[in-house]
Amino acid sequence: MSDILRVAVVGHTNTGKTSLLRTLARDVDFGEVSDSAGTTRHVEGLRLMADDVPAAELFDTPGLEDAIALLEFIDGLVAPGERVDGPERVARFLARDEAAGRFEQEAKVLRQMLASDAALYVVDARDPVLPKHRDELELLAACARPLLPVLNFVAAPGARVTDWRTALARLGLHAVVSFDTVAPPLDGERELFDTLATLIHAHRARLQALIDARARESDARREAARRLVAELLVELAARRDRIEDAAEADSEAVLQAAVARLREDVRRREQACVDALLRLYRFRPDDARMDALPLTDGRWDDDLFNPETLRQMGVRLGTGAAAGAAAGVGVDLMVGGITLGAAAALGAIAGGLWQTFGHYGERIAAKLRGHRELTVDDAILRIVALRQRELLAALEGRGHAAMTPIEVGGTRTASADDATRQWRSGSLPGALTRARAHPEWADADGGGDDKDDAVAELAVELG
């Protein structure tokens, strides 16, 4: 055996072999994934690295299409009474013209098996156990390589996991791993490599190094993701857009135009965070779509500021602040640098001023002359945080072979965890409260160490 572990990924057609490799490599562009049978026609390999050191090479192979006929053909190559072991029987077949003709696809699989240290036999757990599967396993066993069955699509309705485990055990294959390539378990990769290491002890050290490196990468990726979301929230909380001219500040048209600009900036900034998260997890820009809060052409839809969004996300609002929260922008009246919007008596009016200007604007403007500052409403900060937390959870549990966009539901559920309930109706984190007093933090390059400390603090609370 070579220093680098060589593993053939084999199985019947359309069971998810390429999907498994995509997920293990975290590469949505590896190979071709399709619902059509026999998509992979050639052997294609990839290399897994552990701290920049090659740890394993995995080889995608064509699907076995006619194992029953091939097994009969190979049996016919052995004379009555002749004692020939498995590898010799396979070698006899590969030397025949049929290996380049009728059984060309199967020959590619068997050649790669003989050139590998071990193999992963990928099973679509939704399929019934049939005689062809038993013949496939007999052919693969003839190559005399350790074989680890991998049950794919185990999370799908109707998956026959028990049937497959029973059938494999009857064939002497007791080491079996369940690994759904669409929604892999968080510890699925570790279990797969750890089980493989028990079958090929000579490569255990290299596989353990791969397991450890993947764990560190996962932790670093998760930490970086939380920091991206924390930076988004801190910068939105710090945002203050001032309408300097007192006469213009009394114009509802000017005020609404300023609100529209701020809302668009919030959408754009949130979308930048989404794009960065998808890149971090090595997904495509169009790999995420909200359910109640949909993505359109890879972009978050405009209903971030829709009052219905607040209800679906379970964000609680007081009746006095409802109008301002629906707008998604707080309007603070400024006189001599004092924010009257923070006063209890005027808070609700200030929060909803741009919508209720016709009722209150003239009375307030007659008494107060100054400028106004627009800020992102607390309710919108809550919604952005909830959306991003749901997206992070979806990215953590998504395989790179998934062909449908990430679905992130916005509907409130009774099973919400404590952190979700806190974001919906509890006090906002202290880092966001501090950000309100630091408009310089709204700049991606501004704020210095104090902003960095707030972002780090909030990133922990997002975990």
C-alpha positions as CSV (number, residue, x, y, z in Angstrom):
1,M,0.0,0.0,0.0
2,S,1.1,3.6,-0.7
3,D,1.5,6.3,1.9
4,I,-1.7,7.9,0.7
5,L,-4.9,5.9,1.2
6,R,-6.6,5.1,-2.0
7,V,-10.3,4.5,-1.8
8,A,-12.7,3.4,-4.6
9,V,-16.3,4.6,-4.3
10,V,-18.4,1.9,-5.9
11,G,-22.0,0.8,-6.1
12,H,-25.0,0.4,-8.3
13,T,-26.0,3.1,-10.7
14,N,-27.6,6.2,-9.3
15,T,-27.0,5.5,-5.6
16,G,-25.2,8.7,-4.8
17,K,-21.5,7.9,-5.3
18,T,-20.7,11.3,-6.8
19,S,-22.9,12.9,-4.2
20,L,-20.8,11.3,-1.4
21,L,-17.6,12.6,-2.9
22,R,-19.0,16.1,-3.3
23,T,-20.0,16.2,0.4
24,L,-16.7,14.8,1.6
25,A,-14.7,17.2,-0.6
26,R,-17.1,20.1,0.2
27,D,-17.1,20.8,-3.5
28,V,-20.5,21.4,-5.3
29,D,-18.7,21.3,-8.6
30,F,-17.1,17.8,-8.4
31,G,-18.4,15.4,-11.0
32,E,-22.0,15.5,-12.3
33,V,-25.0,14.7,-10.1
34,S,-28.3,13.8,-11.8
35,D,-31.4,11.8,-11.1
36,S,-30.7,9.9,-14.4
37,A,-28.9,6.6,-14.1
38,G,-25.4,6.1,-15.3
39,T,-24.3,9.7,-15.1
40,T,-20.7,8.9,-14.2
41,R,-19.1,7.1,-17.1
42,H,-15.4,7.4,-16.2
43,V,-13.2,7.1,-13.1
44,E,-12.6,10.5,-11.5
45,G,-10.5,11.2,-8.4
46,L,-10.0,13.8,-5.7
47,R,-7.6,14.2,-2.8
48,L,-8.5,15.0,0.8
49,M,-5.9,17.0,2.7
50,A,-5.1,17.2,6.4
51,D,-3.3,20.4,7.3
52,D,-2.0,20.7,3.7
53,V,-0.7,17.1,3.7
54,P,-2.4,14.6,1.4
55,A,-4.4,12.1,3.5
56,A,-6.6,10.1,1.1
57,E,-7.5,9.8,-2.5
58,L,-11.1,8.9,-3.4
59,F,-12.1,7.7,-6.8
60,D,-15.6,8.0,-8.2
61,T,-16.5,5.0,-10.5
62,P,-19.3,4.3,-12.9
63,G,-22.3,2.4,-11.6
64,L,-22.4,-1.4,-11.8
65,E,-25.2,-2.0,-14.3
66,D,-25.2,-5.8,-15.0
67,A,-23.6,-7.6,-12.1
68,I,-25.8,-10.7,-12.6
69,A,-24.6,-11.3,-16.1
70,L,-21.0,-10.4,-15.4
71,L,-20.9,-12.8,-12.4
72,E,-22.2,-15.6,-14.6
73,F,-19.6,-14.7,-17.3
74,I,-16.7,-14.8,-14.8
75,D,-17.9,-18.1,-13.4
76,G,-17.7,-19.5,-16.9
77,L,-14.0,-18.6,-17.1
78,V,-13.1,-21.1,-14.4
79,A,-12.8,-24.8,-15.5
80,P,-14.7,-27.4,-13.4
81,G,-12.6,-28.4,-10.4
82,E,-10.1,-25.6,-10.9
83,R,-9.3,-23.7,-7.7
84,V,-8.9,-19.9,-8.5
85,D,-9.2,-17.1,-5.9
86,G,-11.1,-13.9,-6.4
87,P,-8.4,-11.6,-7.7
88,E,-7.3,-14.2,-10.2
89,R,-10.9,-14.6,-11.5
90,V,-11.2,-10.8,-11.9
91,A,-7.8,-10.6,-13.7
92,R,-9.0,-13.3,-16.2
93,F,-12.1,-11.2,-16.9
94,L,-10.1,-8.0,-17.3
95,A,-7.9,-9.7,-19.9
96,R,-10.8,-10.6,-22.1
97,D,-12.3,-8.5,-24.9
98,E,-15.6,-8.3,-23.1
99,A,-13.9,-6.0,-20.5
100,A,-13.6,-3.4,-23.3
101,G,-17.0,-4.1,-24.7
102,R,-20.2,-5.5,-23.1
103,F,-18.9,-5.1,-19.6
104,E,-16.8,-2.0,-20.1
105,Q,-18.3,0.0,-17.2
106,E,-18.0,-2.9,-14.7
107,A,-14.4,-3.4,-15.8
108,K,-13.6,0.2,-14.9
109,V,-14.9,-0.4,-11.5
110,L,-13.0,-3.6,-10.9
111,R,-9.7,-2.2,-12.2
112,Q,-10.1,0.7,-9.7
113,M,-10.9,-1.8,-6.9
114,L,-7.7,-3.7,-7.6
115,A,-5.7,-0.4,-7.6
116,S,-7.2,0.8,-4.3
117,D,-6.6,0.0,-0.6
118,A,-10.3,-0.1,0.2
119,A,-13.7,0.7,-1.1
120,L,-16.9,2.4,0.0
121,Y,-20.0,0.6,-1.3
122,V,-22.7,3.3,-1.6
123,V,-26.3,2.1,-1.2
124,D,-29.5,4.0,-1.8
125,A,-31.3,3.0,1.4
126,R,-34.6,3.7,-0.3
127,D,-34.1,0.7,-2.7
128,P,-35.2,-2.8,-1.8
129,V,-32.5,-5.4,-1.3
130,L,-32.4,-7.3,-4.6
131,P,-30.4,-10.3,-6.0
132,K,-28.4,-7.8,-8.2
133,H,-27.1,-6.2,-5.1
134,R,-25.9,-9.5,-3.7
135,D,-24.1,-10.2,-7.0
136,E,-22.5,-6.8,-7.0
137,L,-21.1,-7.5,-3.5
138,E,-19.8,-10.9,-4.5
139,L,-18.0,-9.3,-7.5
140,L,-16.5,-6.6,-5.3
141,A,-15.5,-9.1,-2.6
142,A,-13.6,-11.0,-5.3
143,C,-11.1,-8.1,-5.5
144,A,-10.0,-8.9,-1.9
145,R,-10.2,-5.3,-0.7
146,P,-11.8,-4.1,2.6
147,L,-15.3,-3.0,1.8
148,L,-17.3,-0.5,3.8
149,P,-21.0,-0.2,2.9
150,V,-22.4,3.4,3.2
151,L,-26.1,3.8,3.4
152,N,-27.2,6.9,1.6
153,F,-30.5,8.8,1.7
154,V,-31.3,7.4,5.1
155,A,-33.3,10.5,6.1
156,A,-35.7,10.0,3.2
157,P,-39.2,8.7,3.8
158,G,-39.4,4.9,3.3
159,A,-35.7,4.3,3.7
160,R,-35.0,0.6,4.4
161,V,-32.1,1.0,6.7
162,T,-32.9,-2.1,8.9
163,D,-33.4,-4.3,5.8
164,W,-30.1,-3.3,4.4
165,R,-28.2,-3.7,7.6
166,T,-29.7,-7.2,8.0
167,A,-28.9,-8.2,4.4
168,L,-25.3,-6.9,4.7
169,A,-24.7,-8.7,7.9
170,R,-25.9,-12.0,6.2
171,L,-23.1,-11.4,3.7
172,G,-20.5,-10.9,6.4
173,L,-20.5,-7.1,6.2
174,H,-21.1,-5.9,9.8
175,A,-19.3,-2.6,9.7
176,V,-21.9,-0.3,8.0
177,V,-22.1,3.5,8.1
178,S,-25.3,5.6,7.6
179,F,-24.3,8.8,5.8
180,D,-27.0,10.9,4.1
181,T,-25.2,13.0,1.4
182,V,-28.1,15.5,1.3
183,A,-28.3,16.0,5.0
184,P,-25.3,14.5,6.6
185,P,-25.2,14.1,10.4
186,L,-22.8,16.5,12.2
187,D,-20.6,13.5,13.3
188,G,-21.2,11.5,10.1
189,E,-17.9,12.3,8.5
190,R,-16.0,11.3,11.6
191,E,-17.9,8.1,11.9
192,L,-17.2,7.2,8.3
193,F,-13.5,7.8,8.5
194,D,-13.2,6.2,11.9
195,T,-15.0,3.0,10.7
196,L,-12.8,2.9,7.6
197,A,-9.7,3.1,9.8
198,T,-10.8,0.0,11.7
199,L,-10.8,-1.9,8.4
200,I,-7.4,-0.7,7.2
201,H,-5.2,-0.4,10.3
202,A,-2.1,0.5,8.3
203,H,-3.7,3.9,7.4
204,R,-5.3,4.6,10.8
205,A,-2.8,7.4,11.7
206,R,-3.4,9.2,8.4
207,L,-7.1,8.9,8.7
208,Q,-7.0,10.2,12.3
209,A,-5.0,13.2,11.1
210,L,-7.8,13.8,8.6
211,I,-10.5,13.5,11.2
212,D,-8.7,15.9,13.5
213,A,-8.0,18.4,10.8
214,R,-11.6,18.3,9.6
215,A,-12.8,19.0,13.2
216,R,-10.5,22.0,13.5
217,E,-11.7,23.3,10.1
218,S,-15.3,22.9,11.2
219,D,-14.8,24.8,14.4
220,A,-12.9,27.6,12.6
221,R,-15.6,27.8,9.9
222,R,-18.4,28.0,12.6
223,E,-16.5,30.7,14.5
224,A,-16.0,32.7,11.3
225,A,-19.7,32.4,10.4
226,R,-20.8,33.6,13.7
227,R,-18.4,36.6,13.4
228,L,-19.8,37.5,10.0
229,V,-23.3,37.6,11.5
230,A,-22.2,39.5,14.5
231,E,-20.5,42.2,12.3
232,L,-23.7,42.5,10.3
233,L,-25.8,43.1,13.4
234,V,-23.4,45.5,15.1
235,E,-23.0,47.6,12.0
236,L,-26.8,47.7,11.5
237,A,-27.4,48.7,15.2
238,A,-24.8,51.5,14.9
239,R,-26.2,52.9,11.7
240,R,-27.5,56.5,12.0
241,D,-28.6,58.5,8.9
242,R,-29.1,62.2,9.7
243,I,-31.4,64.6,7.9
244,E,-29.5,67.8,8.6
245,D,-31.8,70.5,7.2
246,A,-34.6,71.3,9.6
247,A,-37.0,72.4,6.8
248,E,-36.3,69.2,4.9
249,A,-36.7,67.1,8.1
250,D,-40.3,68.4,8.3
251,S,-41.1,67.1,4.8
252,E,-42.8,63.7,4.8
253,A,-41.6,63.1,1.3
254,V,-37.9,63.7,2.3
255,L,-38.3,61.6,5.3
256,Q,-39.8,58.7,3.4
257,A,-37.1,58.9,0.8
258,A,-34.5,58.7,3.5
259,V,-36.3,55.7,5.1
260,A,-36.3,54.0,1.7
261,R,-32.6,54.5,1.3
262,L,-31.8,53.1,4.7
263,R,-34.1,50.1,4.2
264,E,-32.3,49.3,0.9
265,D,-28.9,49.6,2.5
266,V,-30.0,47.2,5.2
267,R,-31.2,44.7,2.6
268,R,-27.9,45.1,0.7
269,R,-25.8,44.6,3.8
270,E,-27.7,41.5,4.9
271,Q,-27.4,40.1,1.4
272,A,-23.6,40.6,1.5
273,C,-23.5,38.6,4.8
274,V,-25.6,35.8,3.1
275,D,-23.2,35.7,0.2
276,A,-20.2,35.6,2.5
277,L,-21.7,32.7,4.5
278,L,-22.4,30.7,1.3
279,R,-18.8,31.2,0.2
280,L,-17.5,30.2,3.6
281,Y,-19.4,27.0,3.5
282,R,-18.5,26.5,-0.2
283,F,-22.0,26.7,-1.6
284,R,-23.2,28.6,-4.7
285,P,-24.9,32.0,-4.4
286,D,-28.3,30.4,-5.4
287,D,-28.0,27.5,-2.9
288,A,-30.2,29.2,-0.3
289,R,-33.9,30.1,-0.4
290,M,-36.2,31.0,2.4
291,D,-39.6,29.4,2.9
292,A,-41.7,32.0,4.5
293,L,-39.0,34.6,3.7
294,P,-38.0,33.6,0.1
295,L,-34.8,34.3,-1.8
296,T,-35.4,35.4,-5.4
297,D,-32.6,34.7,-7.8
298,G,-30.2,34.2,-4.9
299,R,-31.3,37.3,-3.1
300,W,-33.3,37.8,0.1
301,D,-36.7,39.0,-0.8
302,D,-37.9,42.5,0.2
303,D,-40.3,41.3,2.9
304,L,-37.7,41.9,5.6
305,F,-39.6,45.1,6.4
306,N,-43.1,43.6,6.0
307,P,-45.2,43.5,9.2
308,E,-46.2,39.9,8.3
309,T,-42.5,39.0,8.6
310,L,-42.5,40.0,12.2
311,R,-45.5,37.8,13.0
312,Q,-44.0,34.8,11.2
313,M,-40.7,35.2,12.9
314,G,-42.4,35.4,16.3
315,V,-41.0,38.9,17.1
316,R,-43.1,40.5,19.8
317,L,-44.0,44.1,19.6
318,G,-45.8,46.6,21.9
319,T,-48.8,48.2,20.3
320,G,-47.3,51.7,20.6
321,A,-44.2,50.7,18.6
322,A,-46.0,48.6,16.0
323,A,-46.1,51.3,13.3
324,G,-42.4,52.1,13.6
325,A,-41.4,48.5,13.6
326,A,-43.4,47.9,10.5
327,A,-41.4,50.6,8.8
328,G,-38.3,49.0,10.1
329,V,-36.7,52.4,10.9
330,G,-36.7,54.4,14.1
331,V,-37.0,58.2,13.7
332,D,-35.3,60.1,16.5
333,L,-36.1,63.8,16.9
334,M,-33.0,65.7,17.8
335,V,-32.9,69.0,19.7
336,G,-29.6,70.2,21.1
337,G,-28.3,66.7,20.8
338,I,-30.9,65.1,23.0
339,T,-32.8,62.2,21.4
340,L,-36.5,62.7,22.3
341,G,-37.3,59.4,20.6
342,A,-35.9,57.7,23.6
343,A,-38.4,59.4,25.9
344,A,-41.3,57.1,26.9
345,A,-43.9,59.7,26.2
346,L,-42.8,60.3,22.6
347,G,-41.1,56.9,21.8
348,A,-44.0,55.4,20.0
349,I,-44.8,58.5,18.0
350,A,-41.1,58.9,17.0
351,G,-40.9,55.2,16.0
352,G,-43.8,55.5,13.6
353,L,-43.5,59.1,12.6
354,W,-43.0,58.7,8.9
355,Q,-46.3,56.7,8.7
356,T,-48.2,59.0,11.1
357,F,-46.7,62.3,10.0
358,G,-50.1,63.6,8.9
359,H,-51.5,63.2,12.4
360,Y,-48.5,64.3,14.6
361,G,-46.0,66.0,12.3
362,E,-47.3,69.5,12.4
363,R,-47.8,69.5,16.2
364,I,-44.3,68.2,16.9
365,A,-42.7,70.4,14.2
366,A,-44.3,73.4,15.8
367,K,-42.7,72.7,19.1
368,L,-39.4,71.2,18.1
369,R,-36.9,72.4,15.6
370,G,-33.8,70.4,14.9
371,H,-32.7,67.4,12.8
372,R,-33.8,63.8,12.6
373,E,-31.7,60.6,12.6
374,L,-32.9,57.4,11.1
375,T,-31.9,54.1,12.8
376,V,-32.6,50.4,12.2
377,D,-35.5,49.4,14.4
378,D,-34.8,46.8,17.2
379,A,-37.5,44.5,15.6
380,I,-35.5,44.4,12.3
381,L,-32.3,43.6,14.2
382,R,-34.2,40.7,15.8
383,I,-35.5,39.4,12.4
384,V,-32.0,39.7,10.8
385,A,-30.5,37.7,13.7
386,L,-33.2,35.0,13.5
387,R,-32.8,34.7,9.7
388,Q,-29.1,34.4,9.9
389,R,-29.2,31.9,12.8
390,E,-31.6,29.7,10.8
391,L,-29.3,30.0,7.7
392,L,-26.3,29.0,9.8
393,A,-28.1,25.9,11.1
394,A,-29.1,24.9,7.6
395,L,-25.6,25.3,6.2
396,E,-24.2,23.2,9.0
397,G,-26.6,20.3,8.1
398,R,-26.4,20.5,4.3
399,G,-24.5,18.2,2.1
400,H,-22.8,19.5,-1.0
401,A,-24.7,17.0,-3.1
402,A,-28.1,18.6,-2.3
403,M,-29.8,19.7,-5.5
404,T,-32.6,21.8,-4.0
405,P,-32.0,25.2,-2.4
406,I,-31.7,25.5,1.3
407,E,-35.1,26.0,2.8
408,V,-35.1,28.2,5.9
409,G,-38.6,28.5,7.4
410,G,-39.6,31.7,9.2
411,T,-42.6,30.2,11.0
412,R,-42.5,30.3,14.8
413,T,-42.3,26.8,16.4
414,A,-43.1,25.7,19.9
415,S,-39.8,23.8,20.0
416,A,-37.7,27.0,19.7
417,D,-34.5,26.9,21.9
418,D,-33.7,29.5,24.6
419,A,-31.5,31.5,22.3
420,T,-34.3,31.8,19.7
421,R,-36.8,32.9,22.3
422,Q,-34.3,35.5,23.6
423,W,-33.9,37.0,20.1
424,R,-37.6,37.1,19.6
425,S,-38.7,38.8,22.7
426,G,-35.9,39.2,25.3
427,S,-33.5,42.0,25.8
428,L,-31.1,42.7,23.0
429,P,-27.5,41.7,23.7
430,G,-25.4,44.4,25.4
431,A,-23.1,44.6,22.3
432,L,-26.0,45.9,20.2
433,T,-27.0,48.3,22.9
434,R,-23.5,49.7,23.0
435,A,-23.4,49.9,19.2
436,R,-26.3,52.3,19.3
437,A,-24.0,54.9,20.9
438,H,-21.2,54.4,18.4
439,P,-22.3,55.4,14.8
440,E,-18.7,55.0,13.7
441,W,-19.1,51.3,14.1
442,A,-21.5,51.3,11.1
443,D,-18.5,51.6,8.9
444,A,-16.9,48.2,8.1
445,D,-13.5,49.7,8.7
446,G,-14.4,51.8,11.7
447,G,-14.6,51.3,15.4
448,G,-11.2,49.8,16.1
449,D,-10.7,47.5,19.1
450,D,-13.9,48.5,20.9
451,K,-16.0,47.3,17.9
452,D,-13.9,44.2,17.6
453,D,-14.7,43.4,21.2
454,A,-18.4,43.9,20.7
455,V,-18.4,41.7,17.6
456,A,-16.5,39.0,19.5
457,E,-18.9,39.2,22.4
458,L,-22.0,39.0,20.2
459,A,-20.5,36.1,18.1
460,V,-20.4,34.0,21.3
461,E,-24.0,34.8,22.1
462,L,-25.0,33.8,18.6
463,G,-23.6,30.3,19.1
